[in-house]
Amino acid sequence: MNDSNDSDDATGIAAYLASLLEERLSVIESVYLQSPRNIQIILRRQLGRNLGKKEEGGHQPVCRIQGEQALLEALRLLPFADALFTLARIYDAGHIALCKDYGSAKKGKPHNVHFVRDPCIDVSRLTEGILQDQQKRHDEIRLVTGDGLPNVLEATWIPVATMNFDHLPTLESLSEILPGEVSPGKEYAGIGGGGGSDIISASLVGHLLRRNGKEMDLLVSTRTWRTGSQGKAGSKIGVKREVQHHGGPAMLAGNAIAGTYHITPETSTEGRDLETVPIQHHNNIYIVLDQGEEPDGIPEDEKADLPQQFRAVLSQCSKLDTVIVVDTGGDVFGGDFVGFSTPDQDVRVQRAVAQLRNTYPNLVTAVLAPGVDAPADAPEKAKLAGGKIYKLTAEERDLLLDILSGEYRMDGSDPDRFGKTNLCLQAALKGERGWTCLDLPTHVLDTWDNPWSCFAYVRECMCDLILMPLQDLLPLIDPGAV
């Protein structure tokens, strides 16, 4: 969209909101234009229909908002910047819910047929909450199926769970023996356990270890065999993850192990190919394609076993002492909703690495930026697993910020390099707290194909690093583990 169209949209949306908020156009337009880019995108996507705008590529559905007039009257009580921020959060929640059901429908999975056909969000409870207590706007927005029409989801405020890990024993220095180590470690391998930007977090842990006389020269990025989420602009979802211009597979006992790829500076992959980002700081980086979600359809000569894949890539470091599986955000602990457990890939990685304990007895699980997507019981699970908390020093916080926003360009400045948890980490390290709008690229936000939400709640504990014995955490997230 060019600058002229952006200006026209801003004026049109501001005029529409000004009439509903009973404020001068110039005031609302100024607030709108000073709002984060993604706030503007969400408001334009939702309200553009009221202005007769059509999406490129044809009609795309948006949720009708039942009780919108009363909601806007309540939002008049707030500073206008807060009003637009809250309104965008509500619109975004509806969009995410609609696209989730829309995606399930396309895949033939269970979904709310009525909601897909005529999506509607009832915001009356949100309005009541704001009128009773303006601080309610800082709560989480949750959409639930009500007792009324089947196509209408009811939006309600849910208090954001408090979370901290300060009850854990403190690890005073990363030079100490880490939880999960039975002997002191010198040479480390970092495994990104949940795909995506976990490879970046593994690299950050490596930078912290180096300051304490330890080395992490080997990084492993675990990715699904088939792409499952948004990547760089133009990438496809649901296709085999091709790895181009790699340095060959990992070898084990003279055999090439399928689904393992040595990363070179020229390597590219389908999806978010972040593996080359930290390549200047680690001698060996590998991608391992996890086939756990693909029981069928993989050619025989491409099939591989995840423990064997890890064994092959880890064997590239002959003096390896300790293996650290790194998670960003804390979803390795599970989830808050009924039926939501630790993501399958995280469990498979933890389980596969645990099977290597005879070769590598020092096995650690590390969680960077805990609290981004961790369940409410994460602190208790960390305690039961024998975890410890490491508090980053001011110098270490500055170091991570410099790396992420400088050389790694993971701060939103490069639309091909992004990660929600890494952006949350940076927000926390900068001192932001509460709800924030992340600078995610437009193509993962303004889409109807598995969109991301740009909103996140930033907690103090996201500045911490949690370290646990992998073998003691595993039974807590995988009850079937032996």
HELIX and SHEET records of a PDB file:
HELIX    1   1 ASP A    3  LEU A   21  1                                  19    
HELIX    2   2 LEU A   25  GLN A   34  1                                  10    
HELIX    3   3 ARG A   37  LEU A   47  1                                  11    
HELIX    4   4 GLY A   48  LEU A   51  5                                   4    
HELIX    5   5 GLU A   68  LEU A   75  1                                   8    
HELIX    6   6 PHE A   80  LYS A  106  1                                  27    
HELIX    7   7 VAL A  113  ARG A  117  1                                   5    
HELIX    8   8 SER A  124  GLN A  132  1                                   9    
HELIX    9   9 GLN A  134  HIS A  138  5                                   5    
HELIX   10  10 ASP A  198  ARG A  210  1                                  13    
HELIX   11  11 ILE A  279  HIS A  281  5                                   3    
HELIX   12  12 GLU A  300  GLU A  302  5                                   3    
HELIX   13  13 LEU A  306  LEU A  314  1                                   9    
HELIX   14  14 ASP A  331  PHE A  333  5                                   3    
HELIX   15  15 ASP A  344  ALA A  354  1                                  11    
HELIX   16  16 ALA A  378  LEU A  384  1                                   7    
HELIX   17  17 ALA A  394  SER A  405  1                                  12    
HELIX   18  18 LYS A  420  LEU A  429  1                                  10    
HELIX   19  19 THR A  442  LEU A  445  1                                   4    
HELIX   20  20 GLU A  460  CYS A  463  5                                   4    
HELIX   21  21 LEU A  470  ILE A  477  1                                   8    
SHEET    1   A 4 ARG A  64  GLN A  66  0                                        
SHEET    2   A 4 CYS A 120  ASP A 122  1                                        
SHEET    3   A 4 VAL A 152  ILE A 158  1                                        
SHEET    4   A 4 GLU A 140  THR A 145 -1                                        
SHEET    1   B 8 THR A 260  HIS A 262  0                                        
SHEET    2   B 8 ASN A 284  ASP A 290 -1                                        
SHEET    3   B 8 GLU A 215  THR A 224  1                                        
SHEET    4   B 8 GLU A 187  GLY A 192  1                                        
SHEET    5   B 8 THR A 322  THR A 328  1                                        
SHEET    6   B 8 ASN A 362  LEU A 368  1                                        
SHEET    7   B 8 ASP A 464  PRO A 469 -1                                        
SHEET    8   B 8 LYS A 388  LYS A 391 -1                                        
SHEET    1   C 2 VAL A 243  GLN A 244  0                                        
SHEET    2   C 2 SER A 268  THR A 269 -1                                        
SHEET    1   D 2 MET A 251  LEU A 252  0                                        
SHEET    2   D 2 ASN A 255  ALA A 256 -1                                        
SHEET    1   E 2 GLY A 434  CYS A 437  0                                        
SHEET    2   E 2 PHE A 455  VAL A 458 -1                                        
END                                                                             
